[in-house]
Amino acid sequence: MTMDASPIKAVADWMKTADLAEVVYRKDGTGFSLTALGAGDHPTIAAPAMPAGRFASVASDGVGVFQWSEPGKARKTEEGTEVAAGDAVGVIVTGSGASKPVVSAHAGRVAKIFIDAGQAVEYGQPLLLLELR
């Protein structure tokens, strides 16, 4: 199967005239992204420092299946519970069967949970949101 690249070429040509560094297009589960890679072609603008927020996410630092605790141990993390920095808030079970704890880098109250036990997770996927203390 061959792909008609003319629409993508048209977007790439337009990017040059619009001084864009990146374009991402998604529709109905398909799409593309284009990034300009010329040294000095586009000015670099430093991002402003983000102000300290009152929330922080706890993200997966691995790929696998998420569980709230090791087998046979009680779940400790629910919405509204307090978490200390360094607390294990869950476990990721890898394809080899090994488990890796998910550790919170911050202290706070669990404000929102984004994941259920048994769901597959990816690296960097937010698992829960903490209201910082």
LOBAPA-458190 format. One record per atom (N, C-alpha, C): atom name; residue in three letters; x, y, z. Coordinates in pm, whole numbers, plus 50000, padded with zeros to 5 digits. Atoms other than C-alpha are relative to their C-alpha. Layout:
<filos>
<filo "CA"; "ala"; <X; Y; Z>>;
...
</filos>
This chain:
<filos>
<filo "N"; "met"; <50084; 49883; 50000>>;
<filo "CA"; "met"; <50000; 50000; 50000>>;
<filo "C"; "met"; <50089; 50124; 50000>>;
<filo "N"; "thr"; <49922; 49877; 50005>>;
<filo "CA"; "thr"; <50146; 50337; 49904>>;
<filo "C"; "thr"; <49919; 50113; 50059>>;
<filo "N"; "met"; <50064; 49887; 49935>>;
<filo "CA"; "met"; <50072; 50658; 50084>>;
<filo "C"; "met"; <50015; 50124; 49913>>;
<filo "N"; "asp"; <49995; 49873; 50071>>;
<filo "CA"; "asp"; <49985; 50985; 49914>>;
<filo "C"; "asp"; <50053; 50105; 50097>>;
<filo "N"; "ala"; <49936; 49906; 49909>>;
<filo "CA"; "ala"; <50227; 51225; 50086>>;
<filo "C"; "ala"; <49976; 50146; 49963>>;
<filo "N"; "ser"; <50018; 49860; 50042>>;
<filo "CA"; "ser"; <50111; 51536; 49900>>;
<filo "C"; "ser"; <49931; 50086; 50106>>;
<filo "N"; "pro"; <50056; 49914; 49896>>;
<filo "CA"; "pro"; <49885; 51659; 50186>>;
<filo "C"; "pro"; <50103; 50034; 50108>>;
<filo "N"; "ile"; <49898; 49975; 49899>>;
<filo "CA"; "ile"; <50175; 51622; 50431>>;
<filo "C"; "ile"; <50104; 50097; 49947>>;
<filo "N"; "lys"; <49904; 49907; 50060>>;
<filo "CA"; "lys"; <50413; 51798; 50192>>;
<filo "C"; "lys"; <49943; 50141; 50000>>;
<filo "N"; "ala"; <50062; 49868; 49999>>;
<filo "CA"; "ala"; <50164; 52084; 50163>>;
<filo "C"; "ala"; <50006; 50062; 50140>>;
<filo "N"; "val"; <49991; 49949; 49863>>;
<filo "CA"; "val"; <50156; 52115; 50544>>;
<filo "C"; "val"; <50143; 50039; 50033>>;
<filo "N"; "ala"; <49859; 49970; 49974>>;
<filo "CA"; "ala"; <50538; 52102; 50561>>;
<filo "C"; "ala"; <50041; 50130; 49932>>;
<filo "N"; "asp"; <49970; 49874; 50070>>;
<filo "CA"; "asp"; <50564; 52379; 50301>>;
<filo "C"; "asp"; <49937; 50118; 50072>>;
<filo "N"; "trp"; <50067; 49894; 49926>>;
<filo "CA"; "trp"; <50310; 52587; 50493>>;
<filo "C"; "trp"; <50073; 50031; 50130>>;
<filo "N"; "met"; <49926; 49978; 49875>>;
<filo "CA"; "met"; <50510; 52534; 50817>>;
<filo "C"; "met"; <50116; 50095; 49980>>;
<filo "N"; "lys"; <49885; 49914; 50028>>;
<filo "CA"; "lys"; <50809; 52702; 50654>>;
<filo "C"; "lys"; <49959; 50146; 49990>>;
<filo "N"; "thr"; <50045; 49860; 50015>>;
<filo "CA"; "thr"; <50607; 53013; 50573>>;
<filo "C"; "thr"; <49940; 50055; 50129>>;
<filo "N"; "ala"; <50064; 49957; 49877>>;
<filo "CA"; "ala"; <50438; 53023; 50914>>;
<filo "C"; "ala"; <50098; 50004; 50118>>;
<filo "N"; "asp"; <49898; 50000; 49897>>;
<filo "CA"; "asp"; <50763; 52988; 51113>>;
<filo "C"; "asp"; <49961; 49911; 50119>>;
<filo "N"; "leu"; <50038; 50095; 49897>>;
<filo "CA"; "leu"; <50628; 52688; 51304>>;
<filo "C"; "leu"; <50110; 49896; 50020>>;
<filo "N"; "ala"; <49900; 50102; 49971>>;
<filo "CA"; "ala"; <50855; 52437; 51475>>;
<filo "C"; "ala"; <49938; 49860; 50001>>;
<filo "N"; "glu"; <50063; 50131; 49993>>;
<filo "CA"; "glu"; <50599; 52156; 51511>>;
<filo "C"; "glu"; <49851; 50012; 49971>>;
<filo "N"; "val"; <50142; 50010; 50028>>;
<filo "CA"; "val"; <50253; 52058; 51385>>;
<filo "C"; "val"; <49958; 49857; 50029>>;
<filo "N"; "val"; <50055; 50132; 49969>>;
<filo "CA"; "val"; <50044; 51767; 51518>>;
<filo "C"; "val"; <49855; 50000; 49953>>;
<filo "N"; "tyr"; <50136; 50014; 50049>>;
<filo "CA"; "tyr"; <49724; 51649; 51347>>;
<filo "C"; "tyr"; <49948; 49862; 50035>>;
<filo "N"; "arg"; <50063; 50126; 49965>>;
<filo "CA"; "arg"; <49491; 51377; 51478>>;
<filo "C"; "arg"; <49851; 50010; 49965>>;
<filo "N"; "lys"; <50142; 50007; 50028>>;
<filo "CA"; "lys"; <49146; 51274; 51353>>;
<filo "C"; "lys"; <49960; 49854; 49987>>;
<filo "N"; "asp"; <50054; 50136; 50006>>;
<filo "CA"; "asp"; <48952; 50953; 51409>>;
<filo "C"; "asp"; <50107; 49892; 50018>>;
<filo "N"; "gly"; <49900; 50101; 49970>>;
<filo "CA"; "gly"; <49250; 50766; 51550>>;
<filo "C"; "gly"; <50121; 49996; 49907>>;
<filo "N"; "thr"; <49883; 49994; 50088>>;
<filo "CA"; "thr"; <49492; 50856; 51270>>;
<filo "C"; "thr"; <50053; 50142; 49999>>;
<filo "N"; "gly"; <49944; 49866; 50008>>;
<filo "CA"; "gly"; <49720; 51149; 51211>>;
<filo "C"; "gly"; <50149; 49997; 49974>>;
<filo "N"; "phe"; <49856; 49988; 50021>>;
<filo "CA"; "phe"; <50074; 51273; 51186>>;
<filo "C"; "phe"; <50052; 50118; 50080>>;
<filo "N"; "ser"; <49936; 49884; 49941>>;
<filo "CA"; "ser"; <50322; 51511; 51342>>;
<filo "C"; "ser"; <50124; 50031; 49918>>;
<filo "N"; "leu"; <49883; 49954; 50074>>;
<filo "CA"; "leu"; <50589; 51716; 51168>>;
<filo "C"; "leu"; <50079; 50095; 50089>>;
<filo "N"; "thr"; <49913; 49915; 49921>>;
<filo "CA"; "thr"; <50887; 51880; 51336>>;
<filo "C"; "thr"; <50108; 50056; 49910>>;
<filo "N"; "ala"; <49894; 49937; 50076>>;
<filo "CA"; "ala"; <51123; 52131; 51175>>;
<filo "C"; "ala"; <50132; 49976; 50073>>;
<filo "N"; "leu"; <49873; 50037; 49937>>;
<filo "CA"; "leu"; <51483; 52019; 51240>>;
<filo "C"; "leu"; <50119; 50077; 49946>>;
<filo "N"; "gly"; <49887; 49924; 50051>>;
<filo "CA"; "gly"; <51699; 52293; 51093>>;
<filo "C"; "gly"; <50065; 50082; 50110>>;
<filo "N"; "ala"; <49931; 49921; 49899>>;
<filo "CA"; "ala"; <51965; 52441; 51321>>;
<filo "C"; "ala"; <49992; 50147; 49962>>;
<filo "N"; "gly"; <50009; 49857; 50024>>;
<filo "CA"; "gly"; <51897; 52811; 51347>>;
<filo "C"; "gly"; <49881; 50041; 49914>>;
<filo "N"; "asp"; <50115; 49965; 50082>>;
<filo "CA"; "asp"; <51584; 52792; 51130>>;
<filo "C"; "asp"; <49893; 50072; 50079>>;
<filo "N"; "his"; <50105; 49943; 49918>>;
<filo "CA"; "his"; <51356; 52881; 51418>>;
<filo "C"; "his"; <50060; 50055; 50128>>;
<filo "N"; "pro"; <49945; 49947; 49876>>;
<filo "CA"; "pro"; <51429; 53105; 51714>>;
<filo "C"; "pro"; <49958; 49914; 50119>>;
<filo "N"; "thr"; <50031; 50073; 49879>>;
<filo "CA"; "thr"; <51444; 52936; 52052>>;
<filo "C"; "thr"; <49955; 50099; 50106>>;
<filo "N"; "ile"; <50054; 49912; 49897>>;
<filo "CA"; "ile"; <51230; 53095; 52318>>;
<filo "C"; "ile"; <49996; 49921; 50129>>;
<filo "N"; "ala"; <49997; 50069; 49872>>;
<filo "CA"; "ala"; <51292; 53000; 52677>>;
<filo "C"; "ala"; <49861; 50004; 50062>>;
<filo "N"; "ala"; <50130; 50007; 49936>>;
<filo "CA"; "ala"; <50980; 52882; 52853>>;
<filo "C"; "ala"; <50006; 50068; 50136>>;
<filo "N"; "pro"; <49999; 49937; 49868>>;
<filo "CA"; "pro"; <50885; 53089; 53156>>;
<filo "C"; "pro"; <49989; 49895; 50109>>;
<filo "N"; "ala"; <50008; 50094; 49888>>;
<filo "CA"; "ala"; <50920; 52921; 53492>>;
<filo "C"; "ala"; <49854; 49990; 50045>>;
<filo "N"; "met"; <50137; 50021; 49955>>;
<filo "CA"; "met"; <50595; 52768; 53606>>;
<filo "C"; "met"; <49991; 50034; 50149>>;
<filo "N"; "pro"; <50016; 49972; 49857>>;
<filo "CA"; "pro"; <50465; 52900; 53937>>;
<filo "C"; "pro"; <49972; 49871; 50076>>;
<filo "N"; "ala"; <50027; 50118; 49919>>;
<filo "CA"; "ala"; <50445; 52653; 54219>>;
<filo "C"; "ala"; <49850; 49980; 50007>>;
<filo "N"; "gly"; <50142; 50031; 49997>>;
<filo "CA"; "gly"; <50108; 52481; 54203>>;
<filo "C"; "gly"; <49960; 49937; 50131>>;
<filo "N"; "arg"; <50044; 50065; 49879>>;
<filo "CA"; "arg"; <49896; 52335; 54473>>;
<filo "C"; "arg"; <49974; 49852; 49978>>;
<filo "N"; "phe"; <50019; 50140; 50033>>;
<filo "CA"; "phe"; <49867; 52000; 54293>>;
<filo "C"; "phe"; <50124; 49944; 49933>>;
<filo "N"; "ala"; <49892; 50072; 50069>>;
<filo "CA"; "ala"; <50121; 51743; 54174>>;
<filo "C"; "ala"; <49949; 49862; 49965>>;
<filo "N"; "ser"; <50043; 50134; 50037>>;
<filo "CA"; "ser"; <50064; 51422; 53985>>;
<filo "C"; "ser"; <50106; 49898; 50041>>;
<filo "N"; "val"; <49912; 50114; 49980>>;
<filo "CA"; "val"; <50212; 51086; 54071>>;
<filo "C"; "val"; <49985; 49917; 49874>>;
<filo "N"; "ala"; <50004; 50066; 50130>>;
<filo "CA"; "ala"; <50304; 50921; 53742>>;
<filo "C"; "ala"; <50071; 49864; 50006>>;
<filo "N"; "ser"; <49936; 50130; 50012>>;
<filo "CA"; "ser"; <50403; 50571; 53642>>;
<filo "C"; "ser"; <50144; 50018; 49954>>;
<filo "N"; "asp"; <49860; 49995; 50045>>;
<filo "CA"; "asp"; <50778; 50524; 53615>>;
<filo "C"; "asp"; <50040; 49868; 49935>>;
<filo "N"; "gly"; <49975; 50124; 50070>>;
<filo "CA"; "gly"; <50742; 50198; 53427>>;
<filo "C"; "gly"; <49881; 49961; 49915>>;
<filo "N"; "val"; <50106; 50054; 50085>>;
<filo "CA"; "val"; <50530; 49991; 53191>>;
<filo "C"; "val"; <49957; 49867; 50059>>;
<filo "N"; "gly"; <50049; 50126; 49946>>;
<filo "CA"; "gly"; <50307; 49712; 53314>>;
<filo "C"; "gly"; <49855; 50010; 50038>>;
<filo "N"; "val"; <50138; 50001; 49950>>;
<filo "CA"; "val"; <49984; 49644; 53501>>;
<filo "C"; "val"; <50001; 50060; 50140>>;
<filo "N"; "phe"; <50005; 49931; 49872>>;
<filo "CA"; "phe"; <49893; 49872; 53790>>;
<filo "C"; "phe"; <49917; 49922; 50102>>;
<filo "N"; "gln"; <50073; 50057; 49886>>;
<filo "CA"; "gln"; <49788; 49729; 54129>>;
<filo "C"; "gln"; <50016; 50097; 50116>>;
<filo "N"; "trp"; <49993; 49908; 49887>>;
<filo "CA"; "trp"; <49712; 49922; 54447>>;
<filo "C"; "trp"; <50094; 49952; 50109>>;
<filo "N"; "ser"; <49910; 50053; 49898>>;
<filo "CA"; "ser"; <49925; 49692; 54663>>;
<filo "C"; "ser"; <50056; 49867; 49954>>;
<filo "N"; "glu"; <49946; 50134; 50023>>;
<filo "CA"; "glu"; <50135; 49378; 54667>>;
<filo "C"; "glu"; <49891; 49898; 50032>>;
<filo "N"; "pro"; <50101; 50102; 49970>>;
<filo "CA"; "pro"; <49926; 49057; 54665>>;
<filo "C"; "pro"; <49997; 49968; 50150>>;
<filo "N"; "gly"; <50016; 50033; 49859>>;
<filo "CA"; "gly"; <49787; 48985; 55011>>;
<filo "C"; "gly"; <50009; 50118; 50094>>;
<filo "N"; "lys"; <49991; 49881; 49916>>;
<filo "CA"; "lys"; <49838; 49341; 55139>>;
<filo "C"; "lys"; <49881; 50091; 49971>>;
<filo "N"; "ala"; <50116; 49911; 50012>>;
<filo "CA"; "ala"; <49564; 49596; 55199>>;
<filo "C"; "ala"; <50034; 50125; 49919>>;
<filo "N"; "arg"; <49986; 49875; 50075>>;
<filo "CA"; "arg"; <49513; 49894; 54970>>;
<filo "C"; "arg"; <50004; 50116; 50100>>;
<filo "N"; "lys"; <49987; 49887; 49909>>;
<filo "CA"; "lys"; <49629; 50213; 55145>>;
<filo "C"; "lys"; <49961; 50132; 49934>>;
<filo "N"; "thr"; <50020; 49874; 50071>>;
<filo "CA"; "thr"; <49562; 50476; 54877>>;
<filo "C"; "thr"; <49857; 50010; 49948>>;
<filo "N"; "glu"; <50136; 49969; 50042>>;
<filo "CA"; "glu"; <49210; 50614; 54834>>;
<filo "C"; "glu"; <49992; 50152; 49984>>;
<filo "N"; "glu"; <50020; 49855; 50006>>;
<filo "CA"; "glu"; <49082; 50960; 54740>>;
<filo "C"; "glu"; <49975; 50049; 50141>>;
<filo "N"; "gly"; <50015; 49941; 49866>>;
<filo "CA"; "gly"; <49112; 51175; 55052>>;
<filo "C"; "gly"; <50105; 49957; 50099>>;
<filo "N"; "thr"; <49898; 50044; 49905>>;
<filo "CA"; "thr"; <49396; 50981; 55218>>;
<filo "C"; "thr"; <50124; 50087; 49990>>;
<filo "N"; "glu"; <49874; 49924; 49994>>;
<filo "CA"; "glu"; <49717; 51153; 55323>>;
<filo "C"; "glu"; <50115; 49910; 49957>>;
<filo "N"; "val"; <49882; 50072; 50050>>;
<filo "CA"; "val"; <50042; 51049; 55155>>;
<filo "C"; "val"; <50123; 50081; 50040>>;
<filo "N"; "ala"; <49873; 49935; 49968>>;
<filo "CA"; "ala"; <50393; 51128; 55279>>;
<filo "C"; "ala"; <50096; 49982; 49882>>;
<filo "N"; "ala"; <49898; 50015; 50102>>;
<filo "CA"; "ala"; <50685; 51187; 55045>>;
<filo "C"; "ala"; <50074; 49870; 50026>>;
<filo "N"; "gly"; <49933; 50129; 49987>>;
<filo "CA"; "gly"; <50841; 50847; 54980>>;
<filo "C"; "gly"; <49907; 49883; 50023>>;
<filo "N"; "asp"; <50097; 50109; 49982>>;
<filo "CA"; "asp"; <50522; 50649; 55043>>;
<filo "C"; "asp"; <49975; 49927; 49870>>;
<filo "N"; "ala"; <50042; 50079; 50117>>;
<filo "CA"; "ala"; <50440; 50366; 54803>>;
<filo "C"; "ala"; <49849; 50013; 49990>>;
<filo "N"; "val"; <50144; 49982; 50021>>;
<filo "CA"; "val"; <50097; 50442; 54656>>;
<filo "C"; "val"; <49941; 49892; 49911>>;
<filo "N"; "gly"; <50045; 50108; 50087>>;
<filo "CA"; "gly"; <50076; 50139; 54428>>;
<filo "C"; "gly"; <50119; 49919; 49953>>;
<filo "N"; "val"; <49898; 50091; 50052>>;
<filo "CA"; "val"; <50269; 49873; 54239>>;
<filo "C"; "val"; <49976; 49981; 49851>>;
<filo "N"; "ile"; <50009; 50034; 50141>>;
<filo "CA"; "ile"; <50344; 49814; 53871>>;
<filo "C"; "ile"; <50061; 49863; 49982>>;
<filo "N"; "val"; <49953; 50137; 50026>>;
<filo "CA"; "val"; <50372; 49449; 53772>>;
<filo "C"; "val"; <50042; 49995; 49853>>;
<filo "N"; "thr"; <49945; 50003; 50136>>;
<filo "CA"; "thr"; <50595; 49408; 53466>>;
<filo "C"; "thr"; <49967; 49869; 49932>>;
<filo "N"; "gly"; <50025; 50121; 50078>>;
<filo "CA"; "gly"; <50569; 49148; 53192>>;
<filo "C"; "gly"; <50070; 49877; 50054>>;
<filo "N"; "ser"; <49926; 50114; 49944>>;
<filo "CA"; "ser"; <50826; 48932; 53370>>;
<filo "C"; "ser"; <49943; 49955; 50132>>;
<filo "N"; "gly"; <50061; 50034; 49872>>;
<filo "CA"; "gly"; <50607; 48926; 53682>>;
<filo "C"; "gly"; <50060; 50073; 50118>>;
<filo "N"; "ala"; <49939; 49922; 49892>>;
<filo "CA"; "ala"; <50837; 49149; 53885>>;
<filo "C"; "ala"; <49912; 50120; 50031>>;
<filo "N"; "ser"; <50079; 49883; 49963>>;
<filo "CA"; "ser"; <50670; 49428; 54078>>;
<filo "C"; "ser"; <50093; 50112; 50043>>;
<filo "N"; "lys"; <49922; 49881; 49969>>;
<filo "CA"; "lys"; <50798; 49781; 54120>>;
<filo "C"; "lys"; <49907; 50099; 50070>>;
<filo "N"; "pro"; <50088; 49907; 49930>>;
<filo "CA"; "pro"; <50654; 50020; 54379>>;
<filo "C"; "pro"; <49992; 50135; 49929>>;
<filo "N"; "val"; <50019; 49864; 50048>>;
<filo "CA"; "val"; <50509; 50353; 54267>>;
<filo "C"; "val"; <50009; 50088; 50124>>;
<filo "N"; "val"; <49971; 49920; 49881>>;
<filo "CA"; "val"; <50648; 50608; 54513>>;
<filo "C"; "val"; <49965; 50146; 49974>>;
<filo "N"; "ser"; <50034; 49859; 50011>>;
<filo "CA"; "ser"; <50514; 50958; 54574>>;
<filo "C"; "ser"; <50122; 50086; 50034>>;
<filo "N"; "ala"; <49888; 49909; 49974>>;
<filo "CA"; "ala"; <50775; 51233; 54552>>;
<filo "C"; "ala"; <49958; 50114; 50093>>;
<filo "N"; "his"; <50052; 49888; 49922>>;
<filo "CA"; "his"; <50549; 51472; 54746>>;
<filo "C"; "his"; <49909; 49951; 50111>>;
<filo "N"; "ala"; <50098; 50025; 49895>>;
<filo "CA"; "ala"; <50343; 51482; 55062>>;
<filo "C"; "ala"; <49872; 50075; 49962>>;
<filo "N"; "gly"; <50126; 49933; 50029>>;
<filo "CA"; "gly"; <49975; 51563; 55025>>;
<filo "C"; "gly"; <49881; 49910; 50019>>;
<filo "N"; "arg"; <50126; 50074; 49993>>;
<filo "CA"; "arg"; <49615; 51450; 55014>>;
<filo "C"; "arg"; <49964; 49954; 49860>>;
<filo "N"; "val"; <50039; 50052; 50131>>;
<filo "CA"; "val"; <49499; 51226; 54728>>;
<filo "C"; "val"; <49870; 50070; 49959>>;
<filo "N"; "ala"; <50115; 49922; 50046>>;
<filo "CA"; "ala"; <49263; 51458; 54537>>;
<filo "C"; "ala"; <49921; 49926; 49893>>;
<filo "N"; "lys"; <50067; 50068; 50111>>;
<filo "CA"; "lys"; <49185; 51242; 54231>>;
<filo "C"; "lys"; <50082; 49878; 49960>>;
<filo "N"; "ile"; <49936; 50122; 50049>>;
<filo "CA"; "ile"; <49261; 50888; 54116>>;
<filo "C"; "ile"; <49959; 49981; 49855>>;
<filo "N"; "phe"; <50024; 50014; 50144>>;
<filo "CA"; "phe"; <49295; 50829; 53741>>;
<filo "C"; "phe"; <50005; 49856; 49950>>;
<filo "N"; "ile"; <49971; 50136; 50043>>;
<filo "CA"; "ile"; <49356; 50452; 53735>>;
<filo "C"; "ile"; <49927; 49899; 50087>>;
<filo "N"; "asp"; <50059; 50110; 49925>>;
<filo "CA"; "asp"; <49193; 50126; 53842>>;
<filo "C"; "asp"; <50100; 49885; 50006>>;
<filo "N"; "ala"; <49914; 50118; 49990>>;
<filo "CA"; "ala"; <49366; 49812; 53959>>;
<filo "C"; "ala"; <49978; 49910; 49879>>;
<filo "N"; "gly"; <50008; 50090; 50115>>;
<filo "CA"; "gly"; <49446; 49579; 53671>>;
<filo "C"; "gly"; <50013; 50069; 49867>>;
<filo "N"; "gln"; <49984; 49928; 50126>>;
<filo "CA"; "gln"; <49483; 49853; 53410>>;
<filo "C"; "gln"; <50146; 50003; 49957>>;
<filo "N"; "ala"; <49865; 49986; 50056>>;
<filo "CA"; "ala"; <49786; 49860; 53181>>;
<filo "C"; "ala"; <50039; 50146; 50007>>;
<filo "N"; "val"; <49950; 49863; 49991>>;
<filo "CA"; "val"; <50000; 50171; 53233>>;
<filo "C"; "val"; <50127; 50014; 49918>>;
<filo "N"; "glu"; <49881; 49965; 50076>>;
<filo "CA"; "glu"; <50270; 50342; 53031>>;
<filo "C"; "glu"; <50090; 50089; 50084>>;
<filo "N"; "tyr"; <49905; 49913; 49933>>;
<filo "CA"; "tyr"; <50579; 50527; 53142>>;
<filo "C"; "tyr"; <49951; 50145; 49993>>;
<filo "N"; "gly"; <50040; 49859; 49995>>;
<filo "CA"; "gly"; <50487; 50881; 53252>>;
<filo "C"; "gly"; <49851; 50023; 50012>>;
<filo "N"; "gln"; <50146; 49986; 49991>>;
<filo "CA"; "gln"; <50111; 50814; 53269>>;
<filo "C"; "gln"; <49961; 50045; 50141>>;
<filo "N"; "pro"; <50045; 49958; 49868>>;
<filo "CA"; "pro"; <49949; 51010; 53555>>;
<filo "C"; "pro"; <49908; 49895; 50063>>;
<filo "N"; "leu"; <50078; 50101; 49929>>;
<filo "CA"; "leu"; <49805; 50771; 53813>>;
<filo "C"; "leu"; <49905; 50064; 50101>>;
<filo "N"; "leu"; <50082; 49930; 49905>>;
<filo "CA"; "leu"; <49675; 51011; 54076>>;
<filo "C"; "leu"; <50051; 50143; 50017>>;
<filo "N"; "leu"; <49969; 49858; 49980>>;
<filo "CA"; "leu"; <49671; 51378; 54171>>;
<filo "C"; "leu"; <50000; 50028; 50150>>;
<filo "N"; "leu"; <49989; 49965; 49859>>;
<filo "CA"; "leu"; <49791; 51505; 54508>>;
<filo "C"; "leu"; <49977; 50150; 50018>>;
<filo "N"; "glu"; <50007; 49861; 49957>>;
<filo "CA"; "glu"; <49687; 51830; 54673>>;
<filo "C"; "glu"; <50114; 50015; 50101>>;
<filo "N"; "leu"; <49877; 49991; 49921>>;
<filo "CA"; "leu"; <50022; 51935; 54817>>;
<filo "C"; "leu"; <49975; 50062; 50136>>;
<filo "N"; "arg"; <50007; 49947; 49862>>;
<filo "CA"; "arg"; <50069; 52007; 55187>>;
<filo "C"; "arg"; <50120; 50086; 50028>>;
</filos>
